[in-house]
Amino acid sequence: MTIATRFGNEIDLLTVGQFADKLSREHYLKSRRISTTVNKTEVEQKIKDLFIADLGLEENQLTRQASFV
């Protein structure tokens, strides 16, 4: 019921894997078993995933030297 309340009555995702990936991407610390620890490479990939999913950028545009301008 909590998920239905939060996301409405329709989910545009097709698989449970997509749903889990979206939740971990948007709520990284809450999805960690031990929320006080962080995996730096995992965080970097989650940030890339957010930029790709929400802003429509290509992965080759997202490098450590890329600027916001």
Secondary structure by P-SEA (a helix, b strand, c coil): caaaaacccccccccaaaaaaaaaaacccccccccccccaaaaaaaaaaaaaaaccccccccccccccc
